[in-house]
Amino acid sequence: MRIARFSIDGNVAFGAVEGSTAPGAEGELVLDIIKGIPFADFELSGTKVPLSKVRLLPPVLPNKVVAIGRNYAEHAAELGNEVPDAPITFFKPSTSVVGPGDPIAYPSFSQDLHHEAELAVVIGRMCREVPKERVKDVILGYTCANDVTARDVQQREKQWARAKGFDSSCPLGPWIETELDPRDLTIQCTVNGEQRQLGRTSDMVRSIEDLIVHITEAMTLLPGDVILTGTPAGVGPLNVGDEVAVTIEGIGTLTNKVIKRG
């Protein structure tokens, strides 16, 4: 099931996305409005609205986004880094999250903004100290993410909080896919239609199971929390006016435009 969060006539709701996004598919995508929230038992209302009539929002509003650095060996190498002995974890605040179609505001303190296409894991239930064999039980689904990074600030400052946590640095969307095998998916990033990144989740140094075990050894994850699993090689600059799109096989495409911060 594809679960989207959207607004219509000033109201916010979740809905199940119906229809195909495959090339040549006929018919418009529609949303069957969900009774309740997707983190508990819910029903489809049968009330359907065309996707074109709503504004898609970030598919969740996470309490926290836990991100993983250097989880693809070629990406680590392209920035002159070794693959770490243990996963590098960092946070992106809830205020960094924006949705599909929302602008990425170029931060005034940076001169070198980069895209990082990533598979994002959405947590479906409160959990801690999750054993590897139970990881699937705590996952609601998966979505596309862009770990937008002020690369010059990241290299200059020992902590990555400003470089990766500024407002609008975490686009998520367009929806959550709940029925997906994440082990070998294509991840692609384009800027103004030109391909920049192309990788596969099978190239992750550490699996999603290993990452969730590692993270929950230290902290409790809450429903709606998001884990960013790392980016493949090919990261590069973004400029004001650029349109950046992250496409992940089996999920869809997340598109955002870079604007000057007002």
C-alpha positions as CSV (number, residue, x, y, z in Angstrom):
1,M,0.0,0.0,0.0
2,R,1.1,3.5,-0.8
3,I,0.2,5.9,2.1
4,A,0.3,9.6,1.4
5,R,-0.3,12.6,3.8
6,F,-2.0,15.5,2.2
7,S,-4.1,18.6,2.7
8,I,-7.3,19.6,1.1
9,D,-9.6,22.5,1.9
10,G,-7.5,23.3,4.9
11,N,-7.7,19.8,6.4
12,V,-4.9,17.3,6.7
13,A,-5.4,13.5,6.2
14,F,-3.8,10.3,5.2
15,G,-4.9,8.4,2.2
16,A,-4.1,5.2,0.2
17,V,-2.8,6.0,-3.2
18,E,-4.6,4.1,-5.9
19,G,-3.6,3.8,-9.6
20,S,-0.4,3.2,-11.5
21,T,2.5,5.6,-12.0
22,A,4.0,3.3,-14.7
23,P,4.7,4.9,-18.1
24,G,1.7,4.6,-20.3
25,A,-0.7,3.8,-17.4
26,E,-4.2,5.1,-17.9
27,G,-6.3,7.0,-15.4
28,E,-5.5,9.5,-12.7
29,L,-4.1,8.6,-9.3
30,V,-6.7,8.9,-6.5
31,L,-6.5,8.9,-2.7
32,D,-8.9,6.8,-0.6
33,I,-9.0,8.7,2.7
34,I,-7.9,6.7,5.7
35,K,-10.0,6.6,8.8
36,G,-7.5,7.1,11.6
37,I,-3.7,7.1,11.3
38,P,-1.4,4.6,9.6
39,F,0.4,3.8,12.9
40,A,-2.5,1.9,14.3
41,D,-5.4,-0.2,12.9
42,F,-7.2,1.8,10.3
43,E,-9.9,1.5,7.6
44,L,-10.2,3.0,4.1
45,S,-13.2,5.3,4.1
46,G,-14.2,4.8,0.5
47,T,-14.2,8.5,0.0
48,K,-11.8,9.2,-2.9
49,V,-10.2,12.4,-4.1
50,P,-8.0,12.9,-7.2
51,L,-4.4,13.4,-6.4
52,S,-4.3,16.5,-8.6
53,K,-6.8,18.2,-6.2
54,V,-4.7,17.9,-3.1
55,R,-1.4,19.2,-1.8
56,L,1.0,16.4,-0.9
57,L,2.7,16.9,2.4
58,P,5.7,15.2,4.0
59,P,4.4,11.6,4.4
60,V,5.2,11.8,8.2
61,L,6.2,14.5,10.7
62,P,8.9,12.6,12.5
63,N,9.9,13.3,16.1
64,K,13.5,12.7,14.8
65,V,15.3,11.8,11.7
66,V,18.3,9.5,12.3
67,A,20.7,9.6,9.4
68,I,23.6,7.3,8.5
69,G,26.8,8.6,7.0
70,R,29.2,6.8,4.6
71,N,27.1,3.7,4.1
72,Y,28.1,3.3,0.5
73,A,31.8,2.6,-0.1
74,E,32.0,4.6,-3.4
75,H,30.4,7.6,-1.8
76,A,32.8,7.5,1.1
77,A,35.7,7.3,-1.4
78,E,34.5,10.2,-3.6
79,L,34.8,12.5,-0.5
80,G,38.2,11.1,0.5
81,N,36.9,9.1,3.4
82,E,37.2,5.5,4.6
83,V,34.3,3.3,5.4
84,P,33.9,3.6,9.2
85,D,34.3,0.7,11.5
86,A,30.8,1.5,13.0
87,P,27.9,3.4,11.4
88,I,28.2,7.1,11.6
89,T,24.9,8.4,13.0
90,F,23.6,12.0,13.1
91,F,20.3,13.8,13.5
92,K,18.3,16.0,11.2
93,P,15.7,18.0,13.2
94,S,12.0,17.8,12.5
95,T,12.2,21.4,11.2
96,S,14.4,20.2,8.4
97,V,11.6,18.1,6.9
98,V,9.7,19.3,3.8
99,G,7.5,17.5,1.4
100,P,7.3,16.8,-2.4
101,G,7.1,20.0,-4.3
102,D,8.3,22.1,-1.4
103,P,11.3,24.4,-1.9
104,I,14.8,23.8,-0.6
105,A,16.0,27.1,0.7
106,Y,19.7,27.6,0.0
107,P,21.2,28.5,3.3
108,S,22.9,31.9,3.6
109,F,25.9,30.5,5.4
110,S,26.9,28.1,2.7
111,Q,28.5,28.4,-0.8
112,D,28.4,24.6,-1.7
113,L,25.1,22.9,-1.4
114,H,24.9,19.2,-2.4
115,H,22.1,16.6,-3.1
116,E,22.2,13.2,-1.5
117,A,19.5,10.7,-2.7
118,E,18.6,8.2,0.0
119,L,16.2,5.4,0.8
120,A,14.3,6.4,4.0
121,V,12.8,3.9,6.5
122,V,9.6,5.0,8.3
123,I,9.1,3.4,11.7
124,G,5.7,2.1,12.5
125,R,5.8,1.4,16.3
126,M,7.6,2.5,19.4
127,C,10.7,0.3,19.7
128,R,14.1,-0.1,21.5
129,E,16.7,-2.8,21.5
130,V,15.2,-4.4,18.5
131,P,16.7,-7.9,17.7
132,K,17.6,-8.4,14.0
133,E,14.9,-11.0,13.4
134,R,12.2,-8.5,14.6
135,V,13.3,-5.5,12.6
136,K,10.6,-6.0,9.9
137,D,7.9,-5.8,12.7
138,V,8.8,-2.2,13.5
139,I,8.9,-0.8,9.9
140,L,5.8,0.8,8.5
141,G,7.4,1.3,5.0
142,Y,9.8,3.3,2.9
143,T,10.0,6.6,1.1
144,C,12.4,8.8,-0.9
145,A,14.7,11.3,0.9
146,N,17.2,13.9,0.0
147,D,19.8,14.5,2.7
148,V,20.6,18.0,1.4
149,T,24.1,19.0,2.7
150,A,26.0,22.3,3.0
151,R,29.3,20.5,2.1
152,D,31.6,23.4,2.9
153,V,30.1,23.8,6.3
154,Q,30.3,20.0,6.9
155,Q,34.0,20.0,6.1
156,R,34.7,23.1,8.1
157,E,32.8,22.2,11.3
158,K,33.4,19.2,13.4
159,Q,29.7,18.6,14.1
160,W,27.3,18.3,11.2
161,A,24.3,19.9,12.9
162,R,24.2,23.1,10.8
163,A,25.5,21.4,7.6
164,K,22.8,18.8,7.5
165,G,20.1,20.2,9.9
166,F,19.1,23.6,8.4
167,D,15.5,24.3,7.5
168,S,14.3,22.4,4.4
169,S,17.4,20.1,4.3
170,C,15.3,16.9,4.5
171,P,12.8,16.5,1.7
172,L,10.7,13.3,2.1
173,G,8.1,11.8,-0.1
174,P,6.1,11.4,-2.2
175,W,4.4,8.7,-0.1
176,I,5.2,5.6,2.0
177,E,5.3,2.3,0.3
178,T,4.5,-0.4,2.8
179,E,5.0,-3.5,0.7
180,L,8.5,-3.4,-0.6
181,D,11.7,-5.5,-0.4
182,P,14.4,-2.8,0.1
183,R,17.4,-5.0,-0.4
184,D,18.1,-4.3,-4.1
185,L,16.4,-1.2,-5.4
186,T,17.7,1.4,-7.9
187,I,18.3,4.9,-6.4
188,Q,18.6,7.8,-8.9
189,C,19.0,11.5,-8.5
190,T,18.6,14.0,-11.4
191,V,19.2,17.7,-11.4
192,N,17.3,19.6,-14.1
193,G,16.8,16.3,-15.8
194,E,20.5,15.3,-15.9
195,Q,21.4,12.1,-14.0
196,R,23.8,12.7,-11.1
197,Q,23.5,9.6,-8.9
198,L,22.7,6.1,-9.9
199,G,23.1,3.3,-7.3
200,R,21.5,0.2,-5.8
201,T,20.6,-0.4,-2.2
202,S,22.4,-3.7,-2.4
203,D,25.6,-1.7,-2.3
204,M,24.9,-0.6,1.3
205,V,27.8,-1.4,3.6
206,R,25.4,-2.2,6.4
207,S,21.9,-3.5,5.9
208,I,18.7,-1.8,7.2
209,E,18.4,-4.6,9.8
210,D,21.9,-3.9,11.1
211,L,21.2,-0.1,11.2
212,I,18.0,-0.4,13.2
213,V,19.7,-2.8,15.6
214,H,22.6,-0.4,16.0
215,I,20.3,2.7,16.5
216,T,17.9,1.1,18.9
217,E,20.7,-0.1,21.2
218,A,21.0,3.6,22.1
219,M,17.6,5.2,21.7
220,T,13.9,4.6,21.5
221,L,12.3,5.1,18.1
222,L,8.8,6.4,17.9
223,P,6.0,5.9,15.3
224,G,6.8,8.2,12.4
225,D,10.5,8.5,13.1
226,V,12.6,8.2,9.9
227,I,16.0,6.6,9.3
228,L,18.1,7.8,6.3
229,T,20.2,4.9,5.1
230,G,23.0,6.7,3.3
231,T,23.7,7.8,-0.2
232,P,25.4,6.3,-3.2
233,A,28.2,8.0,-5.1
234,G,27.6,10.9,-7.4
235,V,26.7,13.7,-4.9
236,G,27.2,17.2,-6.4
237,P,26.3,20.8,-6.2
238,L,22.9,22.4,-6.3
239,N,22.2,26.0,-7.3
240,V,19.3,28.4,-6.9
241,G,16.8,27.5,-9.6
242,D,17.7,23.9,-9.9
243,E,15.1,21.2,-9.8
244,V,16.3,18.1,-8.0
245,A,14.5,14.7,-8.2
246,V,15.1,11.5,-6.2
247,T,13.6,8.4,-7.7
248,I,13.6,5.0,-6.0
249,E,12.4,1.8,-7.7
250,G,9.1,0.6,-6.3
251,I,8.3,3.9,-4.5
252,G,8.2,6.9,-6.9
253,T,9.8,10.3,-7.4
254,L,10.4,13.1,-4.9
255,T,10.9,16.5,-6.7
256,N,12.0,19.8,-5.1
257,K,13.3,23.1,-6.4
258,V,16.1,25.1,-4.9
259,I,15.3,28.7,-4.0
260,K,17.1,31.6,-2.5
261,R,16.5,31.8,1.2
262,G,14.3,34.8,1.9
